[in-house]
Amino acid sequence: MLVKVQYQGVKKYVKLLTDFTFQYFISEVKSKFGLPTTADLQVFDDTDTNVEEDIFHELMESSPHVCLTVRCLEENMSAGLPEVISPTRSSTASTCTDTVSLSSTDHDDPEQPMQNQMTRASRCLMVDAERAKRIVQDALEKQSGGDEVLDEYKATKTLKHSTRRQLVNIVVSHMTEIHGRIPTRKQRETYALGIISLFPSLRDPFSAKGYVRICLSILNTNMFVCFNYLKEHFYDPEKGTGFIAWRLKTLSRKNPKRVRLEVSEVGGPSLKRRIDTGQQLEGDACREAISFLVHTADESEVLLKMKETFKRRQELVHDPKKSADILNIFPRFLDVKGLINQDFGLLFNAETSNKLLERWETSFKHKIINEAKSLTSTAEIRGLINSAEGQGSENDWDSDMSAVLLLLHLLPPSSGRKRTKISPTEAVERLVHFHKSCTSIEGHLSKREGHQPYLLGTGRIKGRIDNFYVVMDKHLIPCAGTSSLSAVDELFKIHYVFNLTYEEALVNIFTFLQTTVYNIDVGLTSESPRVKELRAKILN
């Protein structure tokens, strides 16, 4: 379907898919007119009537030839200031805006507008947050099981997975009872705001990354609320995802008209990045260096020439016709250790490259172990917890690898539209495999299916690995370090060095490492609500 859209006097056609949604339309409009992804847009029909999400689809079906006008919210401000939007844009907020609107003297003083704008925003957000909090609290107090949620948070300042599911079920039940089976985006935002207002420790600390935030005093605690978009693991209005959206989808699975918005990835391993690494060889000099690399036995020369040809290597891995030949063109990855770390450091910087090794023990490991103790107790989970706490046997993975595998259980594989969900136990084999050093590695590689990289640890016993390798396309790339944590570090980095997507079953754990540990492409990468929830528990 082609829809005529006007923005600032310019008209263009926007192409919509058969199963289009309002969010998809907004995304296409931003792309067509070159607007920033953070722009907050309003849509109007040819009578200048505001078109909202809940009636958009019906309007397009009844009036497919209408010319829609799109405006940024700040274009509607008579005071010449960008409008501060509460997550709910409720009538309460509008009243608040009118009450504290700027006086004529404010416009005469160049230092006053921003201060008045922030004051107005603060008051509006406090009203919205308090109102949303009361709605959620009322739902929990009136429905069975709500008191258990409130009591657990009061005692622990967090919620177990089962209690969080109970919270979401109660909130969504209350929402649909009042607003019907398909609540609007505003209504979903209100309940999401209410949850993080009532339970501030559950807020994702990265949710407002890149957006303006304002400090509010709620329940005598300082809490930051993003007032351009509410991007939480409970509900992300920009993508229509989160625990609330998941629950609503579960309740409406029998609805034949439901649609799914596919969110394209922006950040992550496949993002082509700017190369700024100093002197890089070009043309004949580059070709000579690549030829020299094949024959030299001097590892220091290998490191130098690999550094000087890094730009050419990145061009190859981002070329679909040549990326598969990268190990044939640069075979030294197969016998010289440290090249993965060097390329990753050139792609980012030394600070980013060292984050997992530097922060794991102090910031993540013990919190992951403690969080794993809330999982359903099984022999496998108990064994991993014992090993992670240093009480395992020689036939178990060491402490760090066991903690990583606990992280995988905390962030299990998600089921997709076209794939069957696998268990965390099955996903472990796609992350790391133990191979006894007395048996043939070639035999293992010949039987292994798939092309995504994984770790292979070799040794006489699992608890004492002699060497780790990253296996990629049935090739062994030796890891520079001998510890299991350094091997996991290199496995993560190889996705960026060779432009490889994450294994489907490991997307959640790799995304957590990417955004929460390495802080790469924060705010640009799609994250599952589980990733955001775990980050909130670990970092808050």
VMD Tcl script that draws the C-alpha trace (Angstrom):
set ca {
  {0.00 0.00 0.00}
  {1.19 3.52 -0.90}
  {0.28 6.31 1.52}
  {0.72 9.99 0.73}
  {2.45 11.82 3.59}
  {3.25 15.50 4.03}
  {5.96 16.90 6.29}
  {6.73 20.64 6.43}
  {5.08 21.20 3.04}
  {6.92 18.36 1.29}
  {4.80 15.43 0.08}
  {6.12 11.91 -0.45}
  {4.72 8.44 -0.83}
  {5.45 5.92 1.92}
  {5.23 2.22 1.08}
  {3.59 0.02 3.72}
  {3.62 -3.77 3.95}
  {0.38 -5.75 4.00}
  {0.56 -6.31 7.76}
  {1.66 -2.75 8.57}
  {1.36 -1.25 12.04}
  {1.35 2.31 13.31}
  {4.90 1.96 14.64}
  {6.07 0.62 11.28}
  {4.44 3.59 9.53}
  {6.17 6.05 11.88}
  {9.52 4.29 11.31}
  {9.10 4.48 7.51}
  {8.15 8.17 7.68}
  {11.28 8.98 9.70}
  {13.39 7.10 7.15}
  {11.69 8.71 4.14}
  {12.05 12.30 5.43}
  {15.44 11.79 7.10}
  {14.14 12.42 10.61}
  {16.04 11.22 13.70}
  {14.80 7.98 15.24}
  {14.19 9.86 18.51}
  {11.76 12.32 16.88}
  {8.32 12.21 18.49}
  {5.76 12.49 15.70}
  {2.05 13.21 15.56}
  {-0.15 12.27 12.59}
  {-3.11 14.28 11.27}
  {-5.65 13.57 8.53}
  {-6.82 16.03 5.85}
  {-9.22 17.65 8.35}
  {-6.31 18.31 10.74}
  {-7.67 15.72 13.19}
  {-5.07 13.89 15.25}
  {-4.77 10.25 14.16}
  {-3.76 7.95 17.03}
  {-2.48 4.40 17.02}
  {-5.76 2.72 17.97}
  {-7.66 4.03 14.93}
  {-4.79 4.29 12.42}
  {-5.31 0.89 10.81}
  {-9.07 1.42 10.48}
  {-8.57 4.88 8.94}
  {-6.17 3.53 6.31}
  {-8.60 0.77 5.37}
  {-11.54 3.15 5.04}
  {-9.62 6.09 3.44}
  {-6.54 4.72 1.66}
  {-6.15 7.90 -0.47}
  {-6.04 10.36 2.43}
  {-2.98 12.60 2.64}
  {-1.56 12.38 6.15}
  {0.34 15.27 7.69}
  {3.17 14.47 10.09}
  {4.56 16.94 12.59}
  {7.23 16.78 15.27}
  {5.84 17.61 18.70}
  {8.09 20.64 19.07}
  {6.51 22.19 15.97}
  {3.24 22.48 17.91}
  {4.65 24.58 20.76}
  {3.49 28.17 20.73}
  {6.18 29.20 23.18}
  {8.95 28.20 20.83}
  {10.24 25.51 23.22}
  {10.32 21.76 22.69}
  {7.33 20.16 24.38}
  {8.07 17.89 27.32}
  {6.11 14.70 26.85}
  {5.16 12.49 29.73}
  {5.11 8.79 28.88}
  {1.31 8.74 29.04}
  {0.51 12.17 27.57}
  {-2.55 12.03 29.77}
  {-5.08 14.75 30.30}
  {-3.48 15.29 33.69}
  {-0.23 16.21 32.01}
  {-1.96 18.63 29.64}
  {-3.61 20.37 32.55}
  {-0.29 20.57 34.30}
  {1.29 22.13 31.23}
  {-1.42 24.75 31.04}
  {-1.12 25.55 34.73}
  {2.60 26.20 34.67}
  {2.89 27.71 31.18}
  {5.48 30.43 30.72}
  {4.55 33.99 31.40}
  {5.36 36.82 29.02}
  {8.22 37.93 31.23}
  {9.81 34.50 30.87}
  {10.19 35.08 27.14}
  {11.96 38.35 27.72}
  {14.65 36.75 29.87}
  {16.97 34.56 27.76}
  {18.08 32.60 30.84}
  {14.57 31.64 31.96}
  {13.11 29.39 29.20}
  {15.17 26.29 29.95}
  {14.71 26.60 33.71}
  {10.94 27.05 33.28}
  {10.81 24.19 30.79}
  {12.56 21.85 33.24}
  {10.29 22.97 36.08}
  {7.22 22.35 33.97}
  {8.56 18.97 32.87}
  {9.35 17.97 36.43}
  {5.87 18.81 37.68}
  {4.14 17.09 34.78}
  {6.22 13.95 35.12}
  {5.68 13.78 38.86}
  {1.91 14.03 38.33}
  {1.99 11.31 35.64}
  {4.29 9.04 37.61}
  {2.23 9.35 40.79}
  {-0.98 8.74 38.88}
  {0.45 5.69 37.11}
  {1.90 4.37 40.37}
  {-1.50 4.57 42.06}
  {-3.10 2.65 39.19}
  {-0.60 -0.21 39.48}
  {-0.70 -0.24 43.28}
  {-4.50 -0.32 43.21}
  {-4.39 -3.27 40.79}
  {-2.01 -5.20 43.04}
  {-3.97 -4.48 46.22}
  {-7.28 -5.58 44.70}
  {-6.23 -8.71 42.83}
  {-5.15 -12.05 44.26}
  {-1.38 -12.42 44.51}
  {-0.68 -8.70 44.45}
  {0.20 -8.55 48.14}
  {2.87 -11.22 47.58}
  {4.49 -9.03 44.91}
  {4.50 -5.96 47.17}
  {5.82 -7.91 50.16}
  {8.65 -9.54 48.21}
  {9.83 -6.22 46.77}
  {9.62 -4.58 50.19}
  {11.82 -7.31 51.67}
  {14.37 -7.74 48.85}
  {14.11 -4.62 46.66}
  {13.81 -6.94 43.65}
  {11.50 -9.65 42.26}
  {12.15 -13.24 41.30}
  {11.29 -14.30 37.74}
  {8.11 -16.03 38.90}
  {7.02 -12.99 40.92}
  {7.77 -10.64 38.03}
  {5.54 -12.80 35.80}
  {2.85 -12.61 38.46}
  {3.19 -8.82 38.54}
  {2.85 -8.54 34.75}
  {-0.14 -10.90 34.69}
  {-1.96 -8.88 37.35}
  {-1.18 -5.56 35.66}
  {-2.26 -6.75 32.20}
  {-5.41 -8.33 33.64}
  {-6.29 -5.01 35.26}
  {-5.46 -3.11 32.07}
  {-7.61 -5.29 29.78}
  {-10.47 -5.35 32.28}
  {-10.65 -1.56 32.20}
  {-9.49 -0.70 28.66}
  {-10.48 -3.78 26.67}
  {-8.55 -6.57 24.97}
  {-6.35 -4.22 22.89}
  {-5.27 -1.28 25.07}
  {-3.70 1.71 23.32}
  {-0.03 2.57 23.39}
  {-0.71 5.35 25.90}
  {-2.45 2.96 28.25}
  {0.41 0.45 28.05}
  {2.91 3.25 28.72}
  {0.92 4.32 31.78}
  {1.09 0.87 33.36}
  {4.80 0.50 32.50}
  {5.51 3.88 34.10}
  {3.45 2.82 37.08}
  {5.53 -0.33 37.57}
  {8.89 1.44 37.59}
  {7.46 4.24 39.76}
  {6.20 1.75 42.33}
  {9.27 -0.50 42.01}
  {12.18 1.86 41.12}
  {14.84 -0.84 41.51}
  {13.30 -2.71 38.56}
  {14.03 0.13 36.15}
  {16.58 -0.68 33.45}
  {19.51 1.69 34.16}
  {20.28 1.84 30.41}
  {16.69 2.55 29.35}
  {17.15 6.32 29.00}
  {20.59 6.15 27.39}
  {20.94 8.97 24.93}
  {17.76 10.76 25.97}
  {17.15 13.72 28.27}
  {16.39 12.59 31.82}
  {15.03 14.49 34.77}
  {15.44 13.75 38.47}
  {12.19 13.22 40.31}
  {11.63 12.68 43.98}
  {9.18 9.81 44.30}
  {8.67 7.89 47.52}
  {11.72 9.74 48.92}
  {14.00 8.10 46.31}
  {15.76 9.71 43.40}
  {14.47 8.18 40.22}
  {15.31 9.08 36.63}
  {12.53 8.95 34.06}
  {13.06 9.35 30.33}
  {10.48 11.87 29.11}
  {10.98 11.54 25.37}
  {10.32 7.80 25.32}
  {9.74 5.26 28.03}
  {12.06 2.46 26.89}
  {11.79 -0.29 29.46}
  {11.79 -4.04 29.53}
  {8.19 -3.81 30.75}
  {7.13 -1.89 27.65}
  {9.08 -0.26 24.83}
  {6.56 1.85 22.87}
  {8.95 2.49 19.98}
  {9.18 -1.23 19.14}
  {6.02 -2.53 20.76}
  {7.99 -5.05 22.84}
  {8.43 -5.87 26.52}
  {6.80 -8.05 29.15}
  {3.48 -6.20 28.93}
  {3.41 -6.56 25.13}
  {4.33 -10.25 25.41}
  {1.50 -10.91 27.86}
  {-1.02 -9.06 25.70}
  {0.15 -11.07 22.69}
  {-0.30 -14.30 24.63}
  {-3.86 -13.31 25.53}
  {-4.72 -12.43 21.92}
  {-3.14 -15.34 20.07}
  {-6.53 -16.44 18.81}
  {-7.04 -13.07 17.14}
  {-6.53 -13.62 13.38}
  {-5.80 -9.94 12.76}
  {-2.76 -9.67 14.97}
  {0.38 -8.38 13.29}
  {4.01 -8.47 14.16}
  {6.47 -5.60 13.68}
  {9.87 -6.81 12.62}
  {12.53 -4.60 14.18}
  {15.68 -4.25 12.12}
  {19.01 -4.33 13.89}
  {21.03 -1.12 13.88}
  {23.94 -1.90 16.18}
  {25.92 -5.06 16.85}
  {28.57 -7.07 14.98}
  {27.26 -6.26 11.48}
  {27.46 -2.49 11.86}
  {30.14 -1.12 9.53}
  {32.32 1.15 11.62}
  {34.63 3.99 10.84}
  {38.27 2.91 10.56}
  {40.63 5.41 12.17}
  {43.74 3.48 13.18}
  {46.60 5.57 11.87}
  {48.76 4.45 8.95}
  {47.13 1.81 6.75}
  {48.64 0.25 3.65}
  {46.90 0.72 0.32}
  {47.22 -0.65 -3.22}
  {50.41 -2.53 -4.10}
  {51.91 -1.94 -0.66}
  {48.91 -3.65 0.93}
  {49.09 -6.60 -1.47}
  {52.80 -7.02 -0.78}
  {52.18 -7.01 2.96}
  {49.47 -9.68 2.62}
  {51.85 -11.84 0.58}
  {54.63 -11.28 3.12}
  {52.31 -12.37 5.95}
  {51.91 -15.84 4.45}
  {55.65 -16.62 4.54}
  {57.23 -14.81 7.49}
  {57.96 -16.73 10.69}
  {58.52 -13.59 12.79}
  {55.39 -13.14 14.94}
  {56.21 -9.52 15.74}
  {56.25 -8.81 11.99}
  {52.95 -10.64 11.65}
  {51.36 -8.43 14.30}
  {52.70 -5.29 12.63}
  {51.62 -6.21 9.09}
  {48.22 -7.37 10.31}
  {47.77 -4.01 11.97}
  {48.74 -2.18 8.79}
  {46.28 -4.22 6.68}
  {43.39 -3.97 9.14}
  {41.38 -1.56 6.96}
  {41.62 -3.89 3.97}
  {40.52 -6.81 6.13}
  {37.43 -4.94 7.31}
  {36.55 -4.14 3.71}
  {36.71 -7.84 2.89}
  {34.58 -9.07 5.80}
  {31.86 -6.57 4.89}
  {31.90 -7.68 1.23}
  {29.42 -10.59 0.87}
  {31.32 -11.96 -2.13}
  {34.70 -12.08 -0.37}
  {33.99 -12.49 3.34}
  {34.00 -16.30 3.17}
  {37.63 -16.26 1.96}
  {39.02 -14.17 4.81}
  {40.95 -17.08 6.44}
  {42.44 -18.04 3.07}
  {43.65 -14.49 2.49}
  {44.82 -14.02 6.10}
  {45.72 -17.54 7.28}
  {47.86 -16.28 10.18}
  {44.73 -16.16 12.34}
  {45.10 -19.95 12.43}
  {48.60 -20.09 13.96}
  {49.42 -16.74 15.60}
  {47.71 -15.92 18.87}
  {46.48 -12.44 19.76}
  {45.31 -11.32 16.31}
  {41.63 -11.34 17.29}
  {42.33 -9.10 20.29}
  {44.45 -6.77 18.15}
  {41.77 -6.34 15.48}
  {39.03 -5.81 18.06}
  {41.15 -3.18 19.80}
  {41.65 -1.39 16.47}
  {37.91 -1.56 15.78}
  {37.06 -0.01 19.15}
  {39.77 0.84 21.70}
  {41.81 -0.76 24.46}
  {39.36 0.33 27.16}
  {36.43 -1.39 25.47}
  {38.53 -4.45 24.64}
  {39.48 -5.02 28.30}
  {36.07 -4.54 29.89}
  {35.03 -8.16 30.34}
  {38.33 -9.24 31.88}
  {38.49 -6.18 34.13}
  {34.86 -6.05 35.28}
  {33.80 -9.70 35.41}
  {35.07 -10.55 38.89}
  {34.12 -7.29 40.59}
  {30.86 -6.32 38.88}
  {29.17 -9.35 37.39}
  {30.27 -12.85 38.40}
  {29.01 -13.02 41.98}
  {25.77 -11.24 41.16}
  {25.10 -13.71 38.33}
  {25.72 -16.63 40.69}
  {23.36 -15.16 43.30}
  {20.70 -14.48 40.70}
  {21.02 -18.04 39.37}
  {20.10 -19.36 42.81}
  {16.55 -18.13 42.17}
  {16.22 -20.39 39.09}
  {14.29 -23.64 39.33}
  {16.67 -26.01 41.09}
  {17.90 -28.85 38.88}
  {20.95 -31.10 39.10}
  {22.55 -29.10 36.28}
  {21.92 -25.72 37.91}
  {23.13 -26.94 41.31}
  {26.28 -28.37 39.71}
  {27.03 -25.11 37.87}
  {26.49 -23.03 41.03}
  {28.84 -25.29 43.00}
  {31.49 -25.07 40.26}
  {31.07 -21.29 39.93}
  {31.62 -20.97 43.68}
  {34.79 -23.07 43.43}
  {33.35 -26.28 44.84}
  {33.14 -28.34 41.65}
  {35.07 -31.45 40.70}
  {37.75 -31.85 38.04}
  {35.09 -33.17 35.69}
  {33.20 -29.86 35.78}
  {33.95 -26.59 34.03}
  {36.02 -24.15 36.06}
  {34.54 -21.29 38.09}
  {34.42 -18.63 35.36}
  {33.03 -20.88 32.63}
  {30.40 -22.22 35.03}
  {29.32 -18.65 35.83}
  {29.07 -17.88 32.10}
  {26.87 -20.96 31.64}
  {24.69 -19.77 34.54}
  {24.31 -16.51 32.63}
  {23.12 -18.56 29.67}
  {20.47 -20.18 31.88}
  {19.40 -16.75 33.13}
  {19.12 -15.58 29.50}
  {17.78 -18.68 27.75}
  {17.22 -18.87 23.98}
  {14.09 -17.13 22.77}
  {11.65 -18.85 20.45}
  {11.20 -17.07 17.15}
  {8.53 -16.96 14.51}
  {10.19 -19.63 12.37}
  {12.30 -21.58 14.83}
  {11.69 -23.93 17.67}
  {12.86 -22.86 21.10}
  {15.71 -24.94 22.49}
  {16.65 -25.38 26.12}
  {19.65 -23.69 27.79}
  {21.23 -27.13 28.12}
  {21.08 -27.60 24.35}
  {22.37 -24.06 23.83}
  {25.48 -24.80 25.93}
  {26.80 -27.04 23.11}
  {26.56 -24.07 20.77}
  {28.67 -21.97 23.10}
  {31.42 -24.30 24.31}
  {32.45 -27.92 23.79}
  {34.96 -30.02 25.72}
  {37.24 -32.29 23.70}
  {39.58 -34.82 25.26}
  {43.11 -34.22 24.03}
  {43.65 -37.94 23.38}
  {41.00 -38.04 20.63}
  {40.97 -36.63 17.09}
  {39.89 -33.02 16.71}
  {39.41 -33.56 12.97}
  {36.79 -36.17 13.75}
  {34.91 -33.69 15.93}
  {35.05 -30.94 13.30}
  {33.82 -33.21 10.52}
  {30.72 -34.14 12.51}
  {29.91 -30.61 13.67}
  {27.15 -28.86 11.75}
  {26.58 -25.13 11.44}
  {28.83 -22.19 10.70}
  {28.53 -19.97 13.79}
  {31.69 -19.74 15.92}
  {31.94 -21.59 19.22}
  {34.60 -22.48 21.79}
  {36.46 -25.77 21.86}
  {38.37 -26.57 25.04}
  {40.92 -29.38 24.85}
  {42.54 -31.22 27.73}
  {42.51 -34.46 29.67}
  {39.74 -33.26 32.03}
  {37.13 -30.52 31.71}
  {38.26 -28.73 34.86}
  {41.80 -28.21 33.52}
  {41.75 -27.08 29.91}
  {45.13 -27.02 28.17}
  {44.04 -24.91 25.17}
  {40.98 -23.07 23.98}
  {40.14 -22.52 20.33}
  {37.44 -20.59 18.54}
  {36.01 -22.87 15.85}
  {34.85 -21.00 12.74}
  {33.88 -22.75 9.51}
  {35.63 -25.92 10.78}
  {38.89 -23.96 11.29}
  {40.65 -23.71 14.67}
  {41.66 -20.20 15.75}
  {43.87 -20.47 18.87}
  {42.90 -18.24 21.80}
  {45.62 -15.97 23.14}
  {44.79 -16.65 26.79}
  {44.55 -19.97 28.59}
  {41.71 -19.05 30.96}
  {38.09 -19.82 30.16}
  {37.08 -16.15 30.64}
  {39.66 -14.93 28.11}
  {38.34 -17.58 25.69}
  {34.77 -16.28 26.09}
  {36.18 -12.78 25.56}
  {37.72 -13.81 22.22}
  {34.61 -15.71 21.13}
  {32.57 -12.55 21.59}
  {35.14 -10.40 19.78}
  {35.40 -12.67 16.76}
  {31.86 -11.72 15.75}
  {32.99 -8.11 15.29}
  {36.36 -8.92 13.74}
  {34.78 -11.12 11.04}
  {31.32 -9.47 10.77}
  {29.42 -12.53 12.05}
  {25.89 -12.54 13.43}
  {25.24 -14.11 16.80}
  {24.12 -17.73 16.94}
  {20.31 -17.61 17.32}
  {20.32 -19.62 20.54}
  {22.96 -17.29 22.04}
  {21.57 -13.90 21.00}
  {20.45 -12.99 24.53}
  {23.73 -13.80 26.27}
  {25.88 -12.12 23.59}
  {23.62 -9.05 23.55}
  {23.93 -8.80 27.34}
  {27.72 -8.94 27.07}
  {27.68 -6.42 24.21}
  {25.55 -3.72 25.83}
  {25.91 -4.30 29.56}
  {29.56 -5.38 29.85}
  {31.36 -3.92 26.81}
  {28.87 -1.00 26.43}
  {28.84 -1.35 22.63}
  {25.99 0.25 20.63}
  {23.89 0.90 23.72}
  {20.49 2.15 22.61}
  {21.09 1.04 19.01}
  {20.67 -2.70 19.49}
  {17.40 -4.55 20.03}
  {17.40 -6.25 23.42}
  {14.93 -8.76 24.76}
  {13.06 -7.83 27.96}
  {14.99 -10.60 29.74}
  {18.29 -8.86 28.97}
  {16.99 -5.54 30.28}
  {15.49 -7.17 33.36}
  {18.72 -8.94 34.29}
  {20.72 -5.75 33.76}
  {18.36 -3.90 36.10}
  {18.81 -6.54 38.78}
  {22.60 -6.64 38.48}
  {23.33 -2.91 38.13}
  {20.68 -1.34 40.37}
}
mol new
graphics top color blue
foreach p $ca { graphics top sphere $p radius 0.5 }
foreach p [lrange $ca 0 end-1] q [lrange $ca 1 end] { graphics top cylinder $p $q radius 0.2 }
display resetview
